[in-house]
Amino acid sequence: MDPAKKIWGLLSSIDRLQGTTGLIEASRIIAQEADDLGLDVVTHEYQYDGKETVMGLTMPLGWELTGGFCELTSPHRELLSSFEEHTLAVVPYSPGGTAQGSLVIPLPDWSNTNGKIVLTDEEPLIALHKASEHGALGVIWYQDRDVDVYTYRGLFLCETHLRELKMIPMVQVKPSAARKLKRLMSSNNSVEAHLEVNSSFKVEKMPVVEARLNASEKANVVLTAHYCHVGPGSDDNASGSAGLVRVAQKLIKNPPKNFGVIFLWVPEHYGTVQWLEKDATLPMEANINLDMISASQLLSNSAINLNHNPWPLLHSTDAYLWFHLQDLANHPSKLLKVTEQGYGLGSDHAPFTLKGIPGIMPITWPDRFYHSSGDYLDKTDWNVFELITEAVVRTINTLDNPEENIVRGWAHHFYGTEVAKNPPGAQILAYFLNSRLNTDFETTWLPSEAASPFKPIMPLQNRQMSYFLQARTYKEKQNNLDVLLAETIILSQFMGMDDIETVLKAELGDFDLQLYQDAVSRFLEKL
């Protein structure tokens, strides 16, 4: 059987949530397949201990779920959701327990929730915090969306949560069931429900599978994919995990001569930061991250979207992957939509960039079935998968045998786009294109201050309660604040704060400068 299809299918059949035994099973399957391909494989084992903090992330606790349900008991009896239908009938990482009582929709201050079961679409960790603070018995969570599915939004509890919050059960219902409950509550004074969650927390293994192809002491390209997810997770991210296998199959036949390749299957973010801090011992030229590489453009109104590096880390891989994606997608046999966008923190390229290593990500976006119980193989497109993985292979081949015309062509495309929308910002982009890609655009802008580096952390991502609540108040006022802070960390390796603020305005547009400066002082630390 084709190894990529085998991995894609097997992972899609497993609940592989972070901190669960399903994740460990998935890692063994991946390690065996990588070994069978002839790669040099090692599995690093870290821990979901709920305590250790790495690159600003406190590791969550391991979690096991054995059952759970949500049942309407009055004005009539009806099963609304159950573990037997789908794992997401329980909010991931919910504490165990039972709750029975009247159902309420919380007031803005949650003052009506004492001794009640709450129906809410509030962010799950915030909902658990408020329910605990106001004496609720349990939480029924839902998320409105255009398809009637369960949504994957996890609590990711660490040890401090177990001490600080009341451990009450949190279940989930689909949007249609939430609407039904709301109608009942609007016409009936007595709506009651019964919730039950059978789960437990524990310290668990965190496997990261590393496979090397001609690893080098001089330079290596790291290819990453997170293999964790609630089942089926066929696009997110069984597709990316299988994508690494497909790329390895092709590169083994024609490996690069001037650098090695490291394939890395990780639990998203948590495993990546662990590996970068503890086991990334070889020099790294760049990272290409495969996440969600197969969504059907027909079923999800999706596009192949290339997430680029931030300006200070622009790399020839930005140019090569964009060129090869476009070249393949425009073939008469394909005619697939390809787009590009700037830097974001949403996947495993982000920790690399915060360490100063260029990191890009091809992804299929949007995806109607993103983070949902509907993310099955039937919503994916093998042609999209094959196009993206082939483009990655060609990118590595071109990186091994550089083509300056492609780099210069993409640089002019990127610069021209910036000139059209923001001429002053193009002057600053020109500086980075010249310094990073060896172009010769005219510019008078230069950094004027010495570097004063910040520690590389995942900004505003820690879920410890006091930090999470404070970060949330800031993010509500400036919705791209995490990207602003991430780029601040990256830019601080090259220049001072006045220059950083100038670059951020050019690259990311206007933002609340006072709030940003306050966030820098509160959330970032100097080396």
URMO-V544241 format. One line per field, one symbol per residue. ss: DSSP state (2 for helix, 1 for strand, 0 for the rest). phi: phi as a letter, one per 40 degrees, with the letter a starting at -180 (. if undefined). psi: psi as a letter, one per 30 degrees, with the letter a starting at -180 (. if undefined). A space follows every 10 residues. Layout:
ss = ???
phi = ???
psi = ???
//
This chain:
ss = 0022222222 2200010000 2222222222 2222220001 1111111110 0011001100 1111111111 1111000111 1100002221 0000001111 1111100000 0000001111 0002222222 2220000111 1000000000 1000000022 2222000001 1100222222 2222222000 0111111111 1101111111 1110000001 1111110010 0002222222 2222222222 2220000001 1111110002 2222222200 0000011111 0000102222 0011111000 2220022222 2222222220 0000000111 1000000022 2222000011 1111100000 0100002221 0222222222 2222222222 0002222222 2222222222 2022222222 2222222000 0000000000 0001000000 0000222222 2222222000 2222222222 2000002222 2222222200 0022222222 2220010
phi = .ddccccdcc cccbcbcdgb cccccccccc cccccccgcc babcbbbcbg bcbbfgbccc ccabbbiiab bcbacacacc aadccadccb cdgcccibaa icbbcccdcf ccbcgbcbba bcddcccccc cccbgccabb babcacbcbc bcbccfcbdc ccccbccbcb bbbcdccccc ccccccbacb bbbbbabbaa bacbcbcbcb bbbfdbcbaa bbbbacbcic ccfccbbdcc ccccccccdc cdcacccbac bbcbbbcdgc cccccccbbc cbcbcabbbb afbacccccb fcacbccccc dcbdaccdcc cccccccccc cdcbfbcbbb accabcaccc dccccgbdab acacacadbd facccbdccb bcccdccccc ccdccccccc bdbccccccc ccccccccdc badcccccdd dcccccbgcb ccabcacbbc caccccbccg bcbddccccc cccccccacb cccdcccccc cccbaccccd cccccccbgc accccccccd ccbbbcc
psi = kkeeeeeeee efgkjhkkgl feeeeeeeee eeeeeffglj kkjkjakifg ekkkhfkkkl llkkkflllk kkfkflkkke lleeekegfk kkgkllllkk akklkklegg fgfkglkkjl gkkeeeeeee eeegglflkj klkklfkilk kjjleikaee efeflkjlkj lklleeeeee eeeefffkfi jllkkkkjll llklkjkkjk kkjhkkfekk kkklkkfklk leheejheee eeeeeeeeee fefilkffll kkkjklkkee eeeeeeffgi flkkelkkkj jiggkkfefg hlljkjjlll efgklfeeee eeeeeeeefg kffdhlkkll laklgfaffe eeefggkkkl jkkjkljfgk hlfgilffgl jeeeeeeeee eeeeeeeeee ikjfeeeeee eeeeeeeeee fieeffeeee eeeefeghlh kkkfkkkfll kiklkjljkg fkgkeeeeee eeeefffjfg eeeeeeeeee fffflleeee eeeeeeefak ljeeeeeeee fefkkl.
//
